[in-house]
Amino acid sequence: MKKLQFVSLVVLGLSVVLWTVGRIFFPLPDWAVRANGVVMLIAMALLVFTSVRRKIAPNGSCPD
C-alpha cells in the first residue's frame, strides 16, 4: 500500500507540474490538457484511497 501511495503522489506531482508548465510557459494542446486532467483525477482518487486505507489499518492488518 505504501508503494501505491508513493507512486500516486509522484504521478500527481508530475501532473501538477505539467499543468503549471502548460499554463505559464506554453499552451498545451486540448488533448494533452484533457489527458493530464484524467491522470490527475485518477492519481487523486488513488492517493485518497491509500491514505484512508492506511489510516484505518496502520499496522497493515487489512489484506492487500
N, CA, C and O atoms as a DFTB+ gen file, in Angstrom:
256 C
 N C O
     1  1       0.816      -1.188       0.000
     2  2       0.000       0.000       0.000
     3  2       0.864       1.259       0.000
     4  3       0.478       2.280      -0.568
     5  1       2.041       1.183       0.641
     6  2       2.927       2.339       0.657
     7  2       3.453       2.670      -0.732
     8  3       3.602       3.840      -1.087
     9  1       3.732       1.634      -1.515
    10  2       4.240       1.855      -2.869
    11  2       3.189       2.533      -3.738
    12  3       3.500       3.458      -4.489
    13  1       1.948       2.073      -3.636
    14  2       0.871       2.666      -4.425
    15  2       0.645       4.112      -4.025
    16  3       0.406       4.963      -4.881
    17  1       0.717       4.396      -2.743
    18  2       0.547       5.764      -2.271
    19  2       1.696       6.648      -2.773
    20  3       1.468       7.777      -3.206
    21  1       2.910       6.140      -2.716
    22  2       4.065       6.905      -3.188
    23  2       3.977       7.159      -4.690
    24  3       4.224       8.276      -5.146
    25  1       3.629       6.138      -5.452
    26  2       3.525       6.278      -6.904
    27  2       2.425       7.275      -7.268
    28  3       2.618       8.118      -8.145
    29  1       1.278       7.183      -6.603
    30  2       0.194       8.112      -6.913
    31  2       0.568       9.537      -6.529
    32  3       0.160      10.480      -7.206
    33  1       1.329       9.713      -5.465
    34  2       1.788      11.047      -5.076
    35  2       2.769      11.605      -6.103
    36  3       2.700      12.785      -6.447
    37  1       3.668      10.779      -6.588
    38  2       4.635      11.211      -7.599
    39  2       3.921      11.560      -8.903
    40  3       4.215      12.585      -9.518
    41  1       2.988      10.716      -9.324
    42  2       2.245      10.975     -10.561
    43  2       1.430      12.260     -10.428
    44  3       1.370      13.057     -11.364
    45  1       0.809      12.461      -9.278
    46  2       0.046      13.682      -9.054
    47  2       0.961      14.900      -9.095
    48  3       0.605      15.924      -9.679
    49  1       2.119      14.799      -8.488
    50  2       3.077      15.911      -8.522
    51  2       3.532      16.235      -9.935
    52  3       3.591      17.403     -10.319
    53  1       3.854      15.208     -10.706
    54  2       4.267      15.437     -12.094
    55  2       3.135      16.023     -12.924
    56  3       3.362      16.858     -13.799
    57  1       1.925      15.583     -12.645
    58  2       0.771      16.103     -13.356
    59  2       0.544      17.581     -13.049
    60  3       0.212      18.362     -13.940
    61  1       0.723      17.954     -11.798
    62  2       0.589      19.367     -11.417
    63  2       1.694      20.202     -12.059
    64  3       1.449      21.327     -12.493
    65  1       2.901      19.658     -12.121
    66  2       4.000      20.373     -12.778
    67  2       3.684      20.565     -14.257
    68  3       3.877      21.658     -14.789
    69  1       3.206      19.527     -14.925
    70  2       2.854      19.642     -16.339
    71  2       1.746      20.662     -16.545
    72  3       1.794      21.453     -17.488
    73  1       0.753      20.650     -15.673
    74  2      -0.346      21.607     -15.763
    75  2       0.169      23.036     -15.597
    76  3      -0.240      23.936     -16.329
    77  1       1.074      23.243     -14.625
    78  2       1.629      24.571     -14.375
    79  2       2.481      25.041     -15.556
    80  3       2.386      26.195     -15.974
    81  1       3.299      24.158     -16.081
    82  2       4.130      24.499     -17.239
    83  2       3.247      24.855     -18.431
    84  3       3.545      25.794     -19.169
    85  1       2.172      24.116     -18.616
    86  2       1.256      24.398     -19.715
    87  2       0.531      25.717     -19.549
    88  3       0.155      26.344     -20.540
    89  1       0.329      26.145     -18.325
    90  2      -0.333      27.429     -18.077
    91  2       0.626      28.607     -18.200
    92  3       0.242      29.662     -18.705
    93  1       1.858      28.444     -17.749
    94  2       2.777      29.575     -17.653
    95  2       3.650      29.733     -18.905
    96  3       3.741      30.831     -19.454
    97  1       4.283      28.663     -19.357
    98  2       5.297      28.791     -20.397
    99  2       4.777      28.612     -21.815
   100  3       5.070      29.431     -22.686
   101  1       4.026      27.577     -22.055
   102  2       3.498      27.361     -23.401
   103  2       2.176      26.616     -23.302
   104  3       2.020      25.734     -22.458
   105  1       1.234      26.964     -24.153
   106  2      -0.072      26.296     -24.089
   107  2       0.011      24.864     -24.617
   108  3       0.637      24.598     -25.643
   109  1      -0.628      23.960     -23.898
   110  2      -0.679      22.565     -24.318
   111  2      -1.877      22.363     -25.243
   112  3      -2.858      23.102     -25.155
   113  1      -1.805      21.380     -26.116
   114  2      -2.975      21.072     -26.937
   115  2      -4.130      20.559     -26.075
   116  3      -3.934      20.085     -24.957
   117  1      -5.317      20.668     -26.621
   118  2      -6.513      20.297     -25.872
   119  2      -6.468      18.845     -25.396
   120  3      -6.850      18.551     -24.263
   121  1      -6.005      17.943     -26.253
   122  2      -5.975      16.525     -25.860
   123  2      -5.011      16.295     -24.701
   124  3      -5.255      15.432     -23.858
   125  1      -3.912      17.061     -24.650
   126  2      -2.943      16.896     -23.572
   127  2      -3.502      17.412     -22.247
   128  3      -3.268      16.819     -21.194
   129  1      -4.241      18.518     -22.306
   130  2      -4.855      19.063     -21.098
   131  2      -5.894      18.088     -20.556
   132  3      -5.965      17.856     -19.349
   133  1      -6.695      17.522     -21.444
   134  2      -7.724      16.564     -21.015
   135  2      -7.101      15.280     -20.460
   136  3      -7.540      14.769     -19.430
   137  1      -6.086      14.767     -21.137
   138  2      -5.418      13.552     -20.662
   139  2      -4.744      13.800     -19.312
   140  3      -4.784      12.942     -18.431
   141  1      -4.131      14.961     -19.153
   142  2      -3.500      15.303     -17.882
   143  2      -4.552      15.414     -16.781
   144  3      -4.302      15.015     -15.644
   145  1      -5.714      15.949     -17.108
   146  2      -6.791      16.042     -16.127
   147  2      -7.275      14.673     -15.677
   148  3      -7.534      14.457     -14.493
   149  1      -7.396      13.756     -16.618
   150  2      -7.827      12.397     -16.276
   151  2      -6.786      11.715     -15.393
   152  3      -7.132      11.067     -14.406
   153  1      -5.522      11.862     -15.748
   154  2      -4.443      11.276     -14.942
   155  2      -4.439      11.887     -13.542
   156  3      -4.228      11.184     -12.554
   157  1      -4.674      13.196     -13.464
   158  2      -4.692      13.878     -12.173
   159  2      -5.846      13.366     -11.301
   160  3      -5.669      13.135     -10.105
   161  1      -7.014      13.192     -11.897
   162  2      -8.158      12.681     -11.140
   163  2      -7.917      11.264     -10.632
   164  3      -8.248      10.950      -9.489
   165  1      -7.343      10.410     -11.472
   166  2      -7.060       9.036     -11.061
   167  2      -6.018       9.014      -9.942
   168  3      -6.148       8.261      -8.977
   169  1      -4.993       9.842     -10.081
   170  2      -3.947       9.893      -9.043
   171  2      -4.513      10.399      -7.723
   172  3      -4.155       9.894      -6.659
   173  1      -5.398      11.396      -7.787
   174  2      -6.010      11.897      -6.552
   175  2      -6.874      10.829      -5.891
   176  3      -6.833      10.662      -4.672
   177  1      -7.650      10.110      -6.687
   178  2      -8.504       9.057      -6.131
   179  2      -7.653       7.963      -5.478
   180  3      -7.979       7.496      -4.386
   181  1      -6.579       7.556      -6.133
   182  2      -5.698       6.535      -5.556
   183  2      -5.017       7.023      -4.287
   184  3      -4.855       6.267      -3.329
   185  1      -4.621       8.282      -4.286
   186  2      -3.970       8.832      -3.102
   187  2      -4.936       8.876      -1.917
   188  3      -4.552       8.547      -0.794
   189  1      -6.161       9.271      -2.156
   190  2      -7.170       9.290      -1.087
   191  2      -7.452       7.871      -0.609
   192  3      -7.516       7.624       0.595
   193  1      -7.621       6.936      -1.542
   194  2      -7.912       5.557      -1.181
   195  2      -6.811       4.959      -0.305
   196  3      -7.090       4.349       0.727
   197  1      -5.559       5.140      -0.727
   198  2      -4.461       4.551       0.033
   199  2      -4.270       5.245       1.380
   200  3      -3.919       4.598       2.367
   201  1      -4.498       6.551       1.425
   202  2      -4.362       7.279       2.692
   203  2      -5.414       6.833       3.699
   204  3      -5.108       6.621       4.872
   205  1      -6.644       6.693       3.241
   206  2      -7.718       6.248       4.140
   207  2      -7.484       4.812       4.561
   208  3      -7.695       4.463       5.723
   209  1      -7.054       3.984       3.640
   210  2      -6.795       2.581       3.952
   211  2      -5.697       2.433       5.000
   212  3      -5.805       1.606       5.906
   213  1      -4.635       3.238       4.874
   214  2      -3.556       3.184       5.859
   215  2      -3.980       3.773       7.196
   216  3      -3.502       3.335       8.242
   217  1      -4.875       4.766       7.176
   218  2      -5.341       5.350       8.418
   219  2      -6.239       4.378       9.188
   220  3      -6.200       4.329      10.417
   221  1      -7.042       3.612       8.461
   222  2      -7.931       2.644       9.097
   223  2      -7.126       1.507       9.715
   224  3      -7.389       1.097      10.845
   225  1      -6.152       1.003       8.977
   226  2      -5.344      -0.128       9.459
   227  2      -3.867       0.257       9.356
   228  3      -3.194      -0.160       8.413
   229  1      -3.357       1.032      10.291
   230  2      -1.968       1.496      10.175
   231  2      -0.935       0.377      10.329
   232  3       0.191       0.523       9.855
   233  1      -1.286      -0.722      10.973
   234  2      -0.314      -1.801      11.157
   235  2      -0.338      -2.810      10.019
   236  3       0.377      -3.810      10.064
   237  1      -1.157      -2.559       8.993
   238  2      -1.196      -3.434       7.831
   239  2      -2.034      -4.664       8.025
   240  3      -1.776      -5.679       7.377
   241  1      -3.039      -4.626       8.897
   242  2      -3.841      -5.800       9.145
   243  2      -4.858      -6.076       8.045
   244  3      -5.420      -7.170       7.990
   245  1      -5.105      -5.103       7.167
   246  2      -6.026      -5.321       6.053
   247  2      -5.316      -6.148       4.984
   248  3      -4.149      -5.897       4.683
   249  1      -6.000      -7.122       4.414
   250  2      -5.371      -7.900       3.335
   251  2      -5.245      -7.060       2.091
   252  3      -6.159      -6.313       1.744
   253  1      -4.103      -7.178       1.406
   254  2      -3.877      -6.417       0.166
   255  2      -4.138      -7.250      -1.031
   256  3      -3.998      -6.773      -2.157
